Amino acid sequence: MGRQGPEAVKEALAATIAAHLPAFLDAEWAEWGDGATVPEVYPRAVLPGHRTLVREHPTVMVDVPEGQMTENGAPYWGAFAHQAEVTALLRGDDEVVLEHQADRYLWALWKLLMQYQQLDGTLVGSCSVTPTRYGKSPAYPEKPSSPLLLKAVGWEVTVELAETAV
C-alpha cells in the first residue's frame, strides 16, 4: 500500500536520492572530465529532515516545510503541491574545488529529480517533481580555527501529488 502526506513525500525524495545520486554524480564528473583536479565525493548520508548538526560530509538533507492543497475532491482525492528543500552540505579545504563540487551536485540533483518523476514509487496517486529554484551559500569556515570550509547547495522542489483515498 502506498503512502501519502508531507512525511511520505520527504521519505520518498530521500530514498530516491540515496538510490540514484551516486550514478548521476559519476555522469557529471565524467562529463566535466576533470576528476584529477576536482575529486569526486559521494554523499555519506541522505537524511529525511533538516539537521543543524551534521557529522559526515557530504550529507544531503531533504525536508518538506510547507505545501498547499491545489484541488479538493474530498472525500475521494485531493491534489497537493508539497514544497520541499533538498540541500547538500559539502566540506573541503579549497574554495575553488568546493565550488566545482557544488556545481556538480546541483546538476546531478536536477537531472535525477527530472528523471524520477514518480520518486521511489511508494506514494499514493500520480506525482510530478519540479525543481524550481537553486541556491549556493558562500564557503564558510567549519569552525573558527579550522582550515576546512563548508558550502551548502540545494534546490527548492515542488512535488505535485494527486492523492487518492486509501
C-alpha positions as CSV (number, residue, x, y, z in Angstrom):
1,M,0.0,0.0,0.0
2,G,1.3,3.5,-0.9
3,R,1.9,6.4,1.5
4,Q,0.7,10.0,1.4
5,G,1.3,13.3,3.1
6,P,4.4,15.5,3.6
7,E,6.3,12.9,5.6
8,A,5.8,10.4,2.9
9,V,7.0,12.9,0.2
10,K,10.1,13.6,2.3
11,E,10.9,9.9,2.7
12,A,10.3,9.2,-1.0
13,L,12.6,12.1,-2.1
14,A,15.3,11.0,0.3
15,A,15.1,7.3,-0.8
16,T,15.2,8.3,-4.5
17,I,18.2,10.5,-4.0
18,A,20.0,7.9,-1.9
19,A,19.4,5.2,-4.5
20,H,20.4,7.2,-7.6
21,L,22.6,10.2,-6.8
22,P,26.0,8.3,-7.0
23,A,25.3,7.3,-10.6
24,F,24.3,10.9,-11.5
25,L,27.4,12.2,-9.8
26,D,29.6,9.7,-11.8
27,A,28.0,11.0,-15.0
28,E,28.6,14.7,-14.1
29,W,32.3,14.0,-13.2
30,A,32.7,12.1,-16.5
31,E,31.1,14.8,-18.5
32,W,33.4,17.5,-17.0
33,G,36.5,15.3,-17.3
34,D,38.5,17.0,-14.6
35,G,38.5,14.3,-11.9
36,A,42.2,14.7,-11.4
37,T,41.8,18.3,-10.1
38,V,38.3,18.1,-8.7
39,P,37.9,15.0,-6.6
40,E,34.5,13.2,-6.8
41,V,32.8,13.0,-3.5
42,Y,29.7,10.8,-2.8
43,P,27.2,11.6,-0.1
44,R,27.9,9.8,3.1
45,A,24.3,10.2,4.2
46,V,21.0,11.2,2.8
47,L,18.7,12.3,5.6
48,P,14.9,12.8,5.6
49,G,14.6,16.1,7.5
50,H,16.9,19.0,8.2
51,R,19.7,18.7,10.8
52,T,21.6,21.6,12.3
53,L,24.5,19.3,13.3
54,V,25.9,17.2,10.6
55,R,29.0,15.0,11.4
56,E,29.5,13.4,7.9
57,H,30.2,15.3,4.7
58,P,28.9,15.4,2.1
59,T,25.4,15.0,3.5
60,V,22.2,15.5,1.6
61,M,19.1,16.6,3.6
62,V,15.5,16.6,2.4
63,D,12.7,18.5,4.1
64,V,9.1,19.4,3.3
65,P,8.5,22.5,5.4
66,E,5.3,23.6,3.7
67,G,2.7,22.9,1.0
68,Q,-0.8,23.7,-0.1
69,M,-3.9,21.9,-1.4
70,T,-4.4,22.8,-5.0
71,E,-7.7,20.8,-5.6
72,N,-10.2,19.4,-3.2
73,G,-12.1,16.3,-4.3
74,A,-13.0,15.2,-0.7
75,P,-13.5,12.5,0.4
76,Y,-12.1,10.6,-2.5
77,W,-9.0,12.6,-3.6
78,G,-7.0,15.8,-3.2
79,A,-4.2,17.4,-5.1
80,F,-1.3,18.9,-3.2
81,A,1.8,21.0,-4.0
82,H,4.4,20.0,-1.4
83,Q,7.3,22.5,-1.2
84,A,10.5,20.5,-0.5
85,E,14.1,21.5,0.1
86,V,17.0,19.3,-1.0
87,T,20.3,20.6,0.5
88,A,23.8,19.1,0.1
89,L,26.4,20.2,2.7
90,L,29.9,19.8,1.3
91,R,33.2,20.2,3.1
92,G,36.7,20.8,1.8
93,D,39.9,22.8,2.2
94,D,40.0,24.6,-1.2
95,E,37.3,27.1,-2.1
96,V,37.7,26.7,-5.8
97,V,37.4,22.9,-5.7
98,L,34.5,23.1,-3.3
99,E,32.7,25.4,-5.8
100,H,33.2,22.9,-8.7
101,Q,31.9,20.1,-6.5
102,A,28.9,22.1,-5.6
103,D,28.1,22.8,-9.2
104,R,28.3,19.0,-10.0
105,Y,25.9,18.3,-7.1
106,L,23.4,20.9,-8.4
107,W,23.3,19.5,-11.9
108,A,23.3,15.8,-10.7
109,L,20.4,16.5,-8.4
110,W,18.4,18.4,-11.1
111,K,18.9,15.6,-13.6
112,L,17.9,12.9,-11.0
113,L,14.8,14.8,-10.0
114,M,13.7,15.3,-13.6
115,Q,14.2,11.7,-14.5
116,Y,12.5,10.1,-11.4
117,Q,9.1,11.9,-11.5
118,Q,7.4,9.1,-9.6
119,L,10.2,9.2,-7.0
120,D,10.6,5.8,-5.4
121,G,7.1,4.6,-6.4
122,T,5.7,4.5,-2.8
123,L,3.4,7.5,-2.9
124,V,-0.4,7.2,-3.4
125,G,-1.5,8.9,-6.6
126,S,0.2,10.4,-9.6
127,C,3.3,12.5,-8.9
128,S,5.4,15.1,-10.7
129,V,8.6,16.7,-9.5
130,T,9.7,20.2,-10.5
131,P,13.0,21.7,-9.2
132,T,12.0,25.4,-9.1
133,R,15.0,27.3,-7.7
134,Y,18.5,26.5,-6.7
135,G,20.9,28.3,-4.3
136,K,24.5,28.1,-3.2
137,S,25.9,29.5,0.1
138,P,29.4,31.1,0.1
139,A,32.1,28.8,1.6
140,Y,32.4,29.4,5.3
141,P,34.8,28.1,8.0
142,E,33.7,24.9,9.7
143,K,35.0,26.2,13.0
144,P,36.8,29.5,13.7
145,S,40.2,27.8,13.9
146,S,39.6,25.1,11.2
147,P,41.1,25.2,7.8
148,L,38.1,23.2,6.5
149,L,35.3,25.1,4.7
150,L,31.6,24.2,4.4
151,K,29.3,25.0,1.5
152,A,25.6,24.4,1.2
153,V,23.9,23.9,-2.2
154,G,20.4,22.9,-3.0
155,W,17.1,23.0,-4.8
156,E,13.6,24.1,-3.8
157,V,11.4,21.4,-5.3
158,T,7.7,21.3,-5.9
159,V,6.2,17.8,-5.6
160,E,2.7,17.8,-7.0
161,L,0.8,14.8,-5.9
162,A,-2.8,13.9,-6.7
163,E,-3.6,11.7,-3.7
164,T,-6.4,9.2,-3.7
165,A,-8.3,8.0,-0.7
166,V,-6.8,4.8,0.8
